[in-house]
């Protein structure tokens, strides 16, 4: 009888341990937002980019856009938007959708977030410097993003023969 109680307790302990591990592994695998993504958001999977009528899948680092009669996933924007500035363009954070096909709401997104749509002002995770993308991750909320219009900061790192590459 004592042996049966020990076996039952062991089985319950193993079952509880396995359940706890499964929950942890599901929450650990989260994609990294791009440097041009809006700062201050967690647990999101997609942005909608109104100016290019495309989505960005954060987990898979892919754009999703409609072309040739179907939705296409690609690491790059369509050719006619390759020069689009993702840093200055507005990104709608889709914080209420976590599936695999955000484009099922495309008609709603396109109507609500038209080309040229600007919502609340956004800061990006990284910033631009003289048309070259330079990425600096925030260490904490007190860190300030570089402002390319701040000439004192802009000129303080330049010297003769220096092409302003900072690491």
Buried (B, 14 or more C-beta within 10 A) or exposed (E): EEEEEEEEEEEEEEEEEEEEEEEEEEEEEEEEBBBBBBBEBEEBBBBBBBBBBBBBBBBEEBBBBBEEEEBBEEEEBBEEBEEBEBBEBBBBBBEEBEEEEBBEBBEEBEEEBEEEBEEEEBEBBBBBBEEEEBEBEBEEEEEEEBEBEEEEEBEEEEEEEEEEEEE
